[in-house]
Amino acid sequence: MCRRMQYFTYILASRPRGTLYVGITNDLVRRVHEHRQAPVDSFTKRYGVGLLVYFEQHATAEAAIRREKTLKSWQRVWKVQLIETANPDWRDLYPDIL
C-alpha cells in the first residue's frame, strides 16, 4: 500500500507576538521536535522559537514551498493576523498533533 505524502507550512513563535519562524516539512511532529531540541546553533535556538502557533497541510512539496515563500514575503503584521485568526490565544499546537 502506498501512503500519500503530506507537506506542511508552519509558523513557530518564541512567545505570543514574539519572534516568528516560517518553515516547511513533510513530518510536522519530527520537525517541531527538532526545533525545540535545537542541538546546533540556529535561528530557532538563538531566539528561543519553539511554539507551534500555526500550520497548513499541502498535497505537494511544490505547494508547501510556494506557500512558505509567500508567508516569508509577508509583512509581520499579516503573519500575526493569520495566526490570530486561526489561533487567537497563541496556544502551542504541538500537543494537538502528537
Secondary structure, DSSP 8 states (H G I E B T S, - for coil): ------EEEEEEESSTTS-EEEEEES-HHHHHHHHHH--S--HHHHHT--EEEEEEEESSHHHHHHHHHHHHHS-HHHHHHHHHHH-TT----HHHH-
